[in-house]
């Protein structure tokens, strides 16, 4: 599961964890610029979008996100923090030319971004969920 990210926004390095109530993620727009959107929703936050910071790929394919008009996006991050099944966290650098898939969901005037996660391909992985990573 992705719990934190490293990114650069307008020349400033940022490290943010999902647990921070004002956490944002940089989303690449069609013109190539990045905009910051709220990262998921926490129990203490008002709204109707799903709780949490991640969207499982299989739930997206199953149509569970359809009512929030999901839009796939590229997250402009340099690294991420994942938590293994034993509760240990570790930071991973994202190689140059790779990006993490996000999903922007909306409900009326509320708009939030979620990290798309998949099951690791390696059956012996210490992680039960992993960010979906692509090459440019």
C-alpha positions in Angstrom: 0.0 0.0 0.0 1.3 3.5 -0.9 1.5 5.7 2.3 3.7 8.5 1.2 5.3 10.2 -1.9 8.2 12.4 -2.8 7.7 15.0 -5.5 8.9 18.3 -6.8 6.3 21.1 -7.3 7.3 24.5 -8.7 10.9 23.8 -7.8 10.2 22.8 -4.2 10.8 19.3 -3.0 7.9 17.8 -1.0 7.5 14.6 1.0 4.0 13.9 2.1 2.2 11.1 3.8 -1.4 10.2 3.3 -2.0 10.6 7.1 -1.6 14.3 6.8 -5.1 15.9 6.5 -3.9 18.3 3.8 -1.9 15.8 1.7 -1.9 16.5 -2.0 -0.6 14.7 -5.0 0.8 16.3 -8.3 -1.3 15.3 -11.3 0.0 15.9 -14.8 -2.5 17.8 -16.9 -2.9 17.4 -20.7 -0.6 20.4 -21.4 2.2 18.7 -19.4 2.0 20.9 -16.3 1.3 19.5 -12.8 -1.6 20.6 -10.5 -2.0 19.5 -6.9 -5.2 17.7 -5.9 -6.3 16.5 -2.5 -5.0 12.9 -1.9 -8.0 10.7 -1.0 -10.3 11.2 1.9 -9.9 10.6 5.6 -12.7 9.7 8.2 -12.5 13.2 9.7 -13.0 14.9 6.3 -16.4 15.9 4.9 -17.4 14.6 1.6 -18.9 11.7 -0.2 -15.9 10.3 -2.1 -14.4 7.0 -0.9 -12.4 6.9 2.3 -8.7 6.1 1.9 -5.9 7.1 -0.5 -5.8 4.2 -2.9 -8.0 2.6 -5.6 -7.5 -1.1 -6.3 -7.3 -1.8 -10.0 -9.6 -4.8 -9.7 -12.3 -2.6 -8.1 -11.9 -0.1 -10.9 -12.4 -2.8 -13.5 -15.4 -4.2 -11.5 -17.1 -0.8 -11.9 -17.1 0.1 -8.2 -15.7 3.6 -9.0 -18.0 4.4 -11.9 -20.4 6.5 -9.9 -17.5 8.9 -9.2 -16.6 9.4 -12.9 -13.0 8.1 -12.6 -10.3 9.6 -14.8 -6.9 7.9 -15.0 -4.0 10.3 -14.5 -0.2 10.3 -14.2 1.2 11.2 -10.8 4.4 13.2 -11.0 6.4 11.7 -8.2 10.0 10.7 -7.7 9.4 8.1 -5.0 6.9 6.5 -2.7 6.6 4.8 0.7 5.0 1.4 1.0 4.0 -0.7 4.0 4.7 -4.4 4.0 2.4 -7.1 5.5 4.3 -6.9 8.8 3.7 -3.1 9.2 7.2 -2.0 8.3 7.5 1.0 5.9 10.2 1.6 3.3 10.8 4.3 0.7 11.3 3.4 -2.9 12.8 5.6 -5.6 10.9 5.7 -8.9 13.3 5.3 -11.8 13.5 8.2 -14.2 10.9 7.8 -17.0 8.4 6.0 -14.8 5.2 7.2 -13.3 2.5 6.0 -10.9 -1.1 5.8 -12.1 -3.7 7.8 -10.2 -7.4 8.1 -10.4 -9.3 11.4 -10.1 -12.8 10.9 -8.7 -15.5 13.6 -8.4 -18.8 14.1 -6.8 -20.4 17.5 -7.6 -17.8 20.0 -6.4 -15.6 17.5 -4.6 -12.5 16.2 -6.5 -9.8 14.0 -5.1 -7.0 11.8 -6.5 -6.3 8.2 -5.4 -3.2 6.0 -6.1 -4.1 3.1 -8.2 -2.8 -0.2 -6.7 -2.3 -3.7 -7.9 -1.3 -7.0 -6.4 2.4 -7.6 -6.7 3.4 -9.9 -9.6 5.8 -11.8 -7.4 3.9 -14.3 -5.2 6.6 -14.1 -2.5 6.3 -10.3 -2.2 6.2 -8.8 1.3 3.6 -6.3 0.0 -0.1 -7.1 -0.6 -0.7 -3.9 -2.7 1.7 -2.0 -4.9 1.3 1.3 -6.9 0.6 0.7 -10.6 3.8 1.9 -12.3 4.2 2.7 -16.0 6.9 3.9 -18.3 6.6 7.3 -20.2 
